[in-house]
Structures are given as structure tokens and as C-alpha cells.
Amino acid sequence: MNKVLKKEFQVKSVSLSGKNVEIVWQDNCQSSFDVNWLQMSTRSSKKFSADSYEYTDCPIYNTFQEVAVDKVQLSNNKILIDLGSGIEEIDASWLRAQDATISYSLPAFEEKVQWSNSFSILEHSYDEAIESNQWISDLDKFGIVKIKGVSPDDLEEKLDKITKKVGVLRRRFHPTDINVIEPKPNNISLDKAYTGGTLEYHTDAPYYDLPPKIAFLACKKLEGEPPINYFCDGFKAASELKETHKEAYNILSTYLVNLARRRLRSHQEDSSIEHSLYSWDTHTLTNIIVTNGFGEPEIIRIHSRSFSGFTSDYSGIQIKKFIEAYGSFIDLIKQDRFNVQMKLEPGNIVIIDNHRLVHARSKIQGNTARMIYSCYIDEYIWNSRLRFLLGERAEMDDVWLRGCTIDQLKILANRWE
């Protein structure tokens, strides 16, 4: 059975108006494209290599010449136009996704969904996770998934296979196996993540210019009662802060704060050295709520131990306002309606969107051990995997997918009835 395009991607009429190609879509939205933009951007075989999908003659090194067009036609939902080197066939779906003035009217494939009050973590078996990519879509949509049914005996091997479904891991600066003990009160150099005490709400590694995107946490061994892990939909909490405490949201999304990590004695995984150490120092100047071009939350950075103050031009009034705004945000993050709870037991893997979720952990039972595997994947690796999955669903020639944004690819992946 032949697939049918949704009406939003079907062209009703096409015409020329001066130097613009005017398109009326079947949903009665209208687009206008400058012929010079079309001449440069159209992904045709005349301008793009069949194997690399790169320009065969990059136009930014050529002298600009105005394009003269006298006719445009429509055939099988393709725009036929001579842009100076013969008739080009332009995929109309690609044009619809490119038009930012009306793309808001298009539903994207599996848009991010803020949690409802009844939300529960989506679970997949290990076999399902290996055979299908649905868990990747669920993770992109909801920010968290759980993989269950993994034997603790081969947990590391299977965790490695799960991560490779996405791509290359980020370099880790902490041990893979974390034996958690109660530290002495004066042991301030030991990272709290490696202790048995309560772990407050935080996002991981916010002191990098771009924090790791995807975090994997797998339990291999646990003595005693498992602690409770709390996961908060940071985007939902931030959106409510924007609605109910507009000034607080503006402060957290515009005030720049110093986030840093400086360790003279840090742990490092090394199979040949039982207790290896190294020094590490990093810093970034950033917002607590990083927003996109529409003012919506894109990255949440919560980590009290990394906070290192402000630049010297901040006044006492500004600092006071920031502290109050931060407190309002944390109060929301802690509320049950933004949270789900789980106990990470041996053989289970929880995977989270570290740019979205803020998480915490209750105290671990004293005089016990907890062995955890943890690792990260960077955003550019995650986005690359998403792009391929979305491209497959779009069912378009690869040359048309090259250079599309993630949002455009999500639109194209949803073009079929």
C-alpha cells in the first residue's frame, strides 16, 4: 500500500512573484522562497556529490550572480524550476520543513512531553532494547527510561552494548565501580556521589561548557535496602517557574554564574592501579536555566558543590534576587508532582537526559556497599543517532536530510499519514 503525505506537505499551487517562488499548501498555509536562496540551497545532484553529499563547487568561494527565473511548475509534489543549470526537482516536503515562518503549525514526530501527574518510567527489557530503537525515542520524548532484566554477572558487557546503540561514550573521570561507604565527617575531599549520605538534587557535570547529554546508571551489587532515587522533570518545573515566577525565571536564565570543579585528588579508573589519582580543574560561566531561541528551557544546571559565585560586577541586590530565584526553583524541583521515584536494584539500568532531569538520592544504609556503573554520551553523539533514526522515518533521499536541524528532521519524520 502506497504511503500518503499529510496535507501539510502537499502543494496546492506554485507560482512566481518577482524573485520569489510562492507556494500554497493544501492546509492553506503559504510559503515564499527567494530564488537565489533556492539556487544555493537546493540539494540537487548537479551541485552535491552523490557519495559525500557535499557541494561539488562550494558557492561561498564564487562570485555571487543573481538568478533569473521565468517559470516554475509542479509535478508529483515536486517543484520544477530552472535555477541556471537546467531543470531542478525540489522536494516539496523539504521546503515545507525549511520555512520557519509556518513550521510551528506542523506537529513534530514524538515531541518532548512534560510529565503528567500519573507519569511512570517507561521500561524495556534488555532484549527489546537491543532489537528495537523504541527506547531511544522514549528517552528523547520523556527524558528517562529503564532497562531491566540484565544479569549482574555480565552487566558491564550488556551496558556497553546498550550504549553502543547510541554511539561512542564520553571519557569518564571517575571509577566505573563505585563502592560507597560512609566517609569520616572531615573527609571533605571525597565526592559526595561516592559516599553513602543523602545526595541532593543536581544535574551531572554542569561545570563543562556543554554538560554530558545522556547519563547511564547501572547497579551491579547492592547490600541492604536500596536507596530511593528521585528524578524531576526539570523542563516542566522550569516551565511552571516561568508561568508563576516570571522574574525568577528571567534571573536564572540571564544571570551568569561560575560553575567549577577543581580536584587535586580525583579518582580515575585504571585496571592496573587500585587507587590511582589525578588532578582536574574546569570552569564555565553560564546560566542555571539555559534557554533556546524561543526562551524555553534547553539545559538545566543544578549543582551546589560546583557553584563558585559571580563575576565582580554583580551587586548585593542582584545576588539577593538570584538567591531568592534559585530557592523558588529548588522548591518546585522538590515537589512530588514533578518527580518519579525508583529503587535502582542489581541488573537494572536507568538512562536519563542530563540536560533535562534533575535527580537526587536518599541515604544508603550504613556499613554496606553499592557497586554502580556509570557513563555518559555527549550531545553531538546523541543528536547524530537521533538524526539517523528520524531520517529513516522521513524516507527521503539522504542528500535532502543533510544540514536539516533536529526540529526539521522531526517534522519530516512525521510527514506521512
N, C-alpha and C positions, 0 to 999 in steps of 0.2 A: 504494500500500500504506500503510495507516494505521500510524503510529508507535505503539509501546507503551511506556508508562512502566516504568522499572525498579521492582521490587517495593518498594524502599526509599521510593518516593514514592507508593505505592498504600496507601489506607486500608483496614484490615480492619474496624475498628469505631470508632464515636464515641459518647460519652455525656457526661452532665453529672454532676459531683460537686461539690456546693456551688457555689462561684463559679468553678469551673474546667471547661473543656472538655477531656475526656480522649480521646486518640486512640491507638489501637493500629494500628501499621503492619504491612504484610504481611511484613516481616522480623522482626516481633515486638518491635521497639523501641516504646517508649511516650513520649508527649508530653503535657504539661499546660499549658494556656494560660488565664490569668486573663481572664474575660470583659470586665473593664474595660480590659485591655490590648488585647484584640481590638476593642473598641468604638472605641478611639482609633487603632489601627494598621491595621485592615483597609482595603485600598486599593479602596474601593468608589466607584462613580460618584456616590453620594449625598454623599460627603464630599470627593472630589477632583475638581478641574477636568479636563475632558476634553482640554484643549489644553496646559495648563502642568503638569498632574499635581500641583498644589499643593492644600493644604487650601482649600476654599471658605470655611470658617469655622474658623480656627485654634483648636484646643481649649485651648491654654495660656492663652488670654485669657478662657475661660469658667469659670464656677463648676463644680467637679467634682461630678458626681452618680453615685451607684452605679447600675450596670446590673443590672436584674433579668431573668434568662433562665429560661424554664421548659421549653424544648425545643430539641433540636439534631438535625439529620438529615444523612444522607449521600446524595448523588445525583451519579452520574458523577464520582466522586472530588472533589467539591466539598462543602464544609461549609456547610449551610444553617442560618442562625441569625438570630433577630430580636434586634438589639442596641439597640433603642429607636426605630429609624426605619424599620422594615419589614424584610423578609427580606433578608439579605445572602448572597451566594455567595462563599465564601472559597476561593481556590486552595490545595489541599492541598500541592502542591509547595512553594509559598511558605512555608507553615507549617513544613514539614519543614526547610527551609534556615534558618529563623529560630530553631529550637530548638538552642541552643548545647550543651545537655547531651548531645545524641546526634549532633550534626553531625560529630563526629570519626569516626563509623562510616561516613560517606559518602565515596566516592572523588571527589576534585575533578577537573574537566576539566584535563588536562595540567598536573599539579602540577609544581613546580620539581624538577628532577632533578639530584642531585650527580653529578659526572663519574665515570665508571668509568676504570680504568687504560687502556682501549682507546679512550677518547673522542677524537673528532676534530671539528674545527669544521664545522658544517653549512654547506653552500654553496648559494647560489641565484643563478641568472642575473639580470641586470637586468630582462629581460622578465618572468620569473617573479615577481620582487619587485613589479613594477608591477601585474601581473594578479591576483596572489593575496596573501592576508594570512598565508600559512603562515609566512613568515619572522618575522612579529611573534609568532606563537605559539611558534616555536622559540626566539626571543630571550627570551621570558618564561620558557620552560622550562629552557633551558640557560645563558642569560646571555651568549651570544655567537653571532653569525652572520657570514658573509662573503658579500658581493655581488660577483660577478665579471662580466667581460665588458663593462666600461664603457670607452668610448674616452676616453683622457686629454684629447682636444681639447674634449670637452663634459662633462667630469667634474663641474664645479661645477653646471651646469644639471641633470644627472641626479641628483646628490647632493641637490639641492634638491627634486626630485620624490620621491625616496625618503623624505626627512624629512617631507614633506607627507602621506605615507601615515599618519603618526602624528599630526602636529599642528604647532603653532607652535614655532619654535626659541627657545631661551633667548638672551638678549642676550649677545654674545661680548665678552670683554675682552682679546682678543689678535688678531693678524692672521690672516686666512684663509690667506694664502700665507706659509709659513714657509721661508725659505731658511736652511738650517742650515750654520753654519760653525764652525770651531774657534776659540773665544774665547781671548784672551790670559789667562794664569793669574790676573792681577789684576782681571779683569773680573767681579767678584762680583755686579754688578747685573743681569747678563743671565740670564734664566730658563733653567734647565738644559734645559727642553723645547725650547729654540730653539738648542741647541748640538749639537755632534757627539759629545760624550762619552757614556759609559755612563749610562743613565737607570735609577736603582734602582727597586725595587718600590714602587708607590704607587697610590692612587686619586686621581681628579681632583677638585680644588677642595673638599677636606674642610673648609675653613675657613668655609663657609656653614652656616647653621643646618640647611638641608636641601641637601646637595650635588646637582648635576645627576644625574638618574637614568640617562639614556641618552646614551652618547658615540658619535659618528660620527668615524671617521678614514679619510680617503681620500688615496691617493697620486696626484699628478698627474705628478711628474717625479722621477727619481732618477738620479744619476750614480754609476757604480761598482757594487760588490756591495751588495745590500740588506742592512741590518742585520737581526738577529733580534728579533722581538717576542715576549715571553713573557707569557702570560695564565694567571693562577692562579685556580682556583675558591675564592674567599675563604670562602664559606659551608662548603665541605667541609673546608678547613683549620681553620676556627673550630670546626666540629663535632668534629673529632678532638682539637683542643686541649681542648675541654670534656670529652671522654672520658678523655684521658690526662694532662692537666694541669688538673684542675678548679679549683685555686686560681688559676692563671694566667688562666684564662677568666673567673673571677669578678672578678679585679682589672681586667682590660681592659674588662669590661662594667659596672663600677661606679665605678672611679676617673675623676674628671673631669679632663680635660687642656685646656690652652689651645691652640687652633689658630688661627693668624692669618696674614694677608698684608698687608704694608704696603709699597707701592711708590711712590716719588716719581717714578720714570721708567718708566712702563709703556707697552707697545705698544698701539696702537689701530688697527683697520682704518679707513682713510679713503681713498677713491678719489682725493681731490683733494690730499692731503698725503702725500708719500712717507714721511716719518718723523715721524708725529705721536706725541705723548706725553701722558699724563695721570697724575694721582695717584689711588691707590686704597688704602683701608685697611678691612679687615674682620676679624672675630674671632668665634669661637664657643667655648663651654665645653661639652665633650661627652665621650663615651666612644670608645675605639678600636673596640670592638665594640658597636654599638647593638643591643639585643635587643627582641623583641616581648613580648607579654604572657605567652608561654609560655617565655621565657628562651632562645629560639632567635635566631641572628644575623639581623639585618634590614638593617643598614648597616655596612660595613667602612670605617674611615677610617685610611689609612696614607699618611703624607706627612711625611718627616723635616724637610723645609725649612719646613713650616708649624708644627711643634711649637714652642710658646713657653712650656713649663714648666707648673707647677701653681699653684693658689692658695696663699696663705701659710700655710694651716693644715695642709699636708702635712709630715710628719716625715721624717727621713732614712731611717728603717726603711721607711716607705711608699714613698718614692722608689726605694729599693733593690729592693723587691719588684716595683714597676712595671717597672723596667728589665729585671729577670730575666724577668718575664712577657712583655714585649714581645719580648725576644730569642727566647724559646721560640716565639712566634707567627711571627716572621720566619723562623726556621729551618724551620718547617713550610711556610710560603708558598714558600720556595725549592726545596722538594723536587720532583723530576720528576713524581712520581705525582699531584701536584695541578695540573700545568701542561700546557699545549699551546703549541707554538711555530708561528710562521708568519713569512714574509717578505712585508712589505707592498709589493707591486710596483705600478707605474703601472697605473691602470684598476681597481684593487681597492678595495673599501670594507669595512672591518671595523666592526661595530656591537657595543657591549658594554653590559652592565648595570653601570653605575659604582658602584652600591650593593653589588654582589656580587663583581666581578672586581678583582683586584689585578694590575697589569701593569708590565712593565719592558721595556727595550730595550738591545741591545748597542751598542757604539760604532760610529759611522758613519765610513766611510773618509774620511781627511783630504783637504782641498782639493777637496771635492766639494759639490754642492748637493742638497738634498732638499726638494721642494715638497709640502706637505701641506695639505689642507683638513680642518679640524676644527670640530665644532659639537656642541651639547648640546640635549637636551629634558628639561624638568623632570618630576618625578614626577607632578604633578597632570595634566599633559597626557598622559603615558603611560597613567596609570590611566584617564583618560577614554576613550582609544581602546580599551583592553582591555575596559572596561565595555560599550561598544557591540558589540564582537565577541562577547563572552560572552552578551550579551542576545540577539543574533541566534541563537546556538546553543541558547539556552534555549527559544526560541519561545513566549514568554509576552507578554501584553499589557504595554505599556510602564509602565503605572501600577504594576504589581506589581514591576517591576525598580527603580523609583525608591527610593533610600535603602538598597538592599542593599549590603553590603560586597563587596569584591572576592572574598573567600573564599566568600561566599554565592552570588555570581554564578557562580563556578567550579563550585560544587555543582549549581546549577540547569542550567548548560550541559551537565552530564553526566547529566541525568535520563532520557534516552531509551535504550532498548535498542539 
